[in-house]
């Protein structure tokens, strides 16, 4: 199996997706609130 990193601008939707993915697939999901159009957010996601 694999773990997953997801990003999104809406923290509520992101958290819901995280919970659903973990429950459905038995994986660890790291949810990072970010706007990938923002250079600063991209750097934060990379860390």
GUVEXRO-517783 format. One record per atom (N, C-alpha, C): x negated, z, y negated; atom name. Coordinates in Angstrom, 2 decimals, decimal comma. Atoms other than C-alpha are relative to their C-alpha. Layout:
<pts>
x:X z:Z y:Y atomo:CA
...
</pts>
This chain:
<pts>
x:-0,81 z:0,00 y:1,18 atomo:N
x:0,00 z:0,00 y:0,00 atomo:CA
x:-0,86 z:0,00 y:-1,25 atomo:C
x:0,68 z:0,04 y:1,29 atomo:N
x:-0,88 z:-0,26 y:-3,63 atomo:CA
x:0,76 z:0,84 y:-1,00 atomo:C
x:-0,64 z:-0,69 y:1,11 atomo:N
x:-0,19 z:1,72 y:-6,75 atomo:CA
x:0,19 z:-0,99 y:-1,13 atomo:C
x:-0,41 z:0,96 y:1,02 atomo:N
x:1,11 z:0,17 y:-9,94 atomo:CA
x:-0,09 z:0,62 y:-1,38 atomo:C
x:-0,05 z:-0,39 y:1,41 atomo:N
x:0,67 z:0,37 y:-13,72 atomo:CA
x:1,01 z:-0,93 y:-0,67 atomo:C
x:-0,97 z:0,80 y:0,74 atomo:N
x:3,61 z:-0,76 y:-15,84 atomo:CA
x:-0,05 z:0,39 y:-1,47 atomo:C
x:-0,05 z:-0,27 y:1,43 atomo:N
x:3,93 z:-1,05 y:-19,61 atomo:CA
x:1,32 z:-0,49 y:-0,56 atomo:C
x:-1,21 z:0,42 y:0,69 atomo:N
x:6,85 z:-1,38 y:-21,96 atomo:CA
x:0,13 z:0,74 y:-1,31 atomo:C
x:-0,17 z:-0,61 y:1,32 atomo:N
x:7,95 z:-0,57 y:-25,48 atomo:CA
x:1,04 z:1,11 y:0,01 atomo:C
x:-1,10 z:-0,96 y:-0,05 atomo:N
x:11,06 z:1,41 y:-24,52 atomo:CA
x:-0,31 z:1,06 y:1,04 atomo:C
x:0,42 z:-1,07 y:-0,92 atomo:N
x:10,00 z:4,75 y:-23,03 atomo:CA
x:1,10 z:0,36 y:1,00 atomo:C
x:-1,10 z:-0,33 y:-0,89 atomo:N
x:13,45 z:5,46 y:-21,57 atomo:CA
x:0,12 z:-0,98 y:1,16 atomo:C
x:-0,08 z:1,03 y:-1,04 atomo:N
x:13,61 z:2,16 y:-19,69 atomo:CA
x:-1,23 z:0,03 y:0,90 atomo:C
x:1,25 z:-0,06 y:-0,74 atomo:N
x:9,99 z:2,53 y:-18,66 atomo:CA
x:0,03 z:1,14 y:1,02 atomo:C
x:-0,08 z:-1,15 y:-0,90 atomo:N
x:10,56 z:5,99 y:-17,19 atomo:CA
x:0,99 z:-0,25 y:1,14 atomo:C
x:-1,00 z:0,31 y:-1,03 atomo:N
x:13,66 z:4,77 y:-15,33 atomo:CA
x:-0,59 z:-0,97 y:1,04 atomo:C
x:0,62 z:0,97 y:-0,91 atomo:N
x:11,75 z:1,81 y:-13,86 atomo:CA
x:-1,04 z:0,69 y:0,87 atomo:C
x:1,03 z:-0,76 y:-0,74 atomo:N
x:8,91 z:4,16 y:-12,83 atomo:CA
x:0,65 z:0,76 y:1,15 atomo:C
x:-0,68 z:-0,79 y:-1,02 atomo:N
x:11,29 z:6,46 y:-10,97 atomo:CA
x:0,56 z:-0,88 y:1,11 atomo:C
x:-0,60 z:0,89 y:-0,99 atomo:N
x:13,08 z:3,58 y:-9,24 atomo:CA
x:-1,06 z:-0,62 y:0,91 atomo:C
x:1,07 z:0,62 y:-0,80 atomo:N
x:9,85 z:1,89 y:-8,12 atomo:CA
x:-0,63 z:1,01 y:0,96 atomo:C
x:0,59 z:-1,02 y:-0,87 atomo:N
x:8,40 z:5,14 y:-6,79 atomo:CA
x:0,93 z:0,33 y:1,16 atomo:C
x:-0,97 z:-0,34 y:-1,03 atomo:N
x:11,59 z:5,91 y:-4,89 atomo:CA
x:0,16 z:-1,14 y:1,02 atomo:C
x:-0,22 z:1,15 y:-0,88 atomo:N
x:12,11 z:2,40 y:-3,48 atomo:CA
x:-1,19 z:-0,33 y:0,88 atomo:C
x:1,18 z:0,50 y:-0,71 atomo:N
x:8,54 z:1,66 y:-2,47 atomo:CA
x:-0,99 z:1,07 y:0,43 atomo:C
x:0,89 z:-1,08 y:-0,40 atomo:N
x:6,92 z:5,07 y:-2,01 atomo:CA
x:-1,41 z:-0,15 y:-0,56 atomo:C
x:1,30 z:0,20 y:0,63 atomo:N
x:4,12 z:4,21 y:-4,42 atomo:CA
x:-0,13 z:0,89 y:-1,22 atomo:C
x:0,25 z:-0,71 y:1,24 atomo:N
x:2,53 z:5,92 y:-7,39 atomo:CA
x:0,04 z:-1,02 y:-1,13 atomo:C
x:-0,11 z:0,90 y:1,14 atomo:N
x:3,45 z:4,32 y:-10,71 atomo:CA
x:-0,45 z:0,74 y:-1,26 atomo:C
x:0,42 z:-0,53 y:1,29 atomo:N
x:1,69 z:4,96 y:-14,01 atomo:CA
x:0,73 z:-0,81 y:-1,06 atomo:C
x:-0,78 z:0,66 y:1,04 atomo:N
x:4,05 z:4,15 y:-16,89 atomo:CA
x:-0,65 z:0,28 y:-1,35 atomo:C
x:0,70 z:-0,14 y:1,28 atomo:N
x:2,27 z:3,51 y:-20,19 atomo:CA
x:0,84 z:-0,66 y:-1,10 atomo:C
x:-0,74 z:0,61 y:1,11 atomo:N
x:4,42 z:3,05 y:-23,31 atomo:CA
x:-0,96 z:-0,77 y:-0,90 atomo:C
x:0,89 z:0,82 y:0,82 atomo:N
x:2,83 z:0,17 y:-25,22 atomo:CA
x:0,68 z:-1,31 y:-0,37 atomo:C
x:-0,41 z:1,33 y:0,43 atomo:N
x:3,49 z:-3,01 y:-27,14 atomo:CA
x:-1,21 z:-0,91 y:0,21 atomo:C
x:1,19 z:0,80 y:-0,33 atomo:N
x:1,16 z:-5,61 y:-25,63 atomo:CA
x:-0,36 z:-0,99 y:-1,09 atomo:C
x:0,34 z:0,84 y:1,14 atomo:N
x:1,31 z:-7,59 y:-28,87 atomo:CA
x:-0,93 z:0,72 y:-0,97 atomo:C
x:0,84 z:-0,81 y:0,88 atomo:N
x:-0,63 z:-4,75 y:-30,52 atomo:CA
x:-1,38 z:0,18 y:0,61 atomo:C
x:1,36 z:-0,16 y:-0,49 atomo:N
x:-4,41 z:-4,76 y:-30,16 atomo:CA
x:-0,33 z:1,44 y:0,33 atomo:C
x:0,28 z:-1,42 y:-0,25 atomo:N
x:-4,56 z:-0,96 y:-30,42 atomo:CA
x:0,68 z:0,47 y:1,28 atomo:C
x:-0,70 z:-0,38 y:-1,22 atomo:N
x:-1,95 z:-0,55 y:-27,68 atomo:CA
x:-0,69 z:-0,59 y:1,23 atomo:C
x:0,71 z:0,62 y:-1,12 atomo:N
x:-3,84 z:-2,98 y:-25,44 atomo:CA
x:-1,23 z:0,81 y:0,38 atomo:C
x:1,18 z:-0,82 y:-0,28 atomo:N
x:-6,97 z:-0,85 y:-25,77 atomo:CA
x:0,41 z:1,30 y:0,68 atomo:C
x:-0,47 z:-1,24 y:-0,61 atomo:N
x:-4,98 z:2,29 y:-24,91 atomo:CA
x:0,40 z:-0,23 y:1,46 atomo:C
x:-0,40 z:0,32 y:-1,38 atomo:N
x:-3,55 z:0,62 y:-21,79 atomo:CA
x:-1,23 z:-0,18 y:0,87 atomo:C
x:1,22 z:0,26 y:-0,77 atomo:N
x:-7,01 z:-0,48 y:-20,68 atomo:CA
x:-0,72 z:1,29 y:0,38 atomo:C
x:0,66 z:-1,28 y:-0,30 atomo:N
x:-8,28 z:3,11 y:-20,83 atomo:CA
x:0,75 z:0,70 y:1,09 atomo:C
</pts>
